[in-house]
Every structure is written in C-alpha cells, then in structure tokens.
C-alpha cells in the first residue's frame, strides 16, 4: 500500500535507469565485439603492417605495394621510365 521500496521515492526510477543503461551497454558491447575496436589486434598500427593488410585484401596492386613499402622502409624510390630500360 505504498510502503514498498519500489512504490515510492527515488529507488524505482533509479533502478529503471540503471537497468536500461545496462541493456544499452550490453547491446553496444555485443555489436562492437570483444576487441572493441576496428578488429585490428593491438600493436599492428605499424604503417608497414597496415600496408601489408591492404595488399592482402586486394585494395592496392603489387606495384603500388612495393613502391609504398620502399618509401616506408626508407629506400630510395625507383624512377619509372616509359619505354626505356
């Protein structure tokens, strides 16, 4: 008759907010996955690793991969000559 802990006061609304906050947090955690990031393992932010991943996915050609890898490695870039070898 109005004397229960859930009937009056701030406990009921607070519990409801906490419950829905937990539900939203769980949904976000499930959608993001266990890593919580873009799926990249920790420590793979090295530019050469990212370049290798892009090549493996087929986003860049072998020629482009080799050119960019040489730049990242600090090797001098080969100049292309058309028709001349």
C-alpha positions, 0 to 999 in steps of 0.5 A: 500500500505504498510502503514498498521500496519500489512504490515510492521515492527515488529507488524505482526510477533509479533502478529503471535507469540503471537497468536500461543503461545496462541493456544499452551497454550490453547491446553496444558491447555485443555489436562492437565485439570483444576487441572493441575496436576496428578488429585490428589486434593491438600493436599492428598500427605499424604503417608497414603492417597496415600496408601489408593488410591492404595488399592482402585484401586486394585494395592496392596492386603489387606495384603500388605495394612495393613502391609504398613499402620502399618509401616506408622502409626508407629506400630510395624510390625507383624512377619509372621510365616509359619505354626505356630500360 
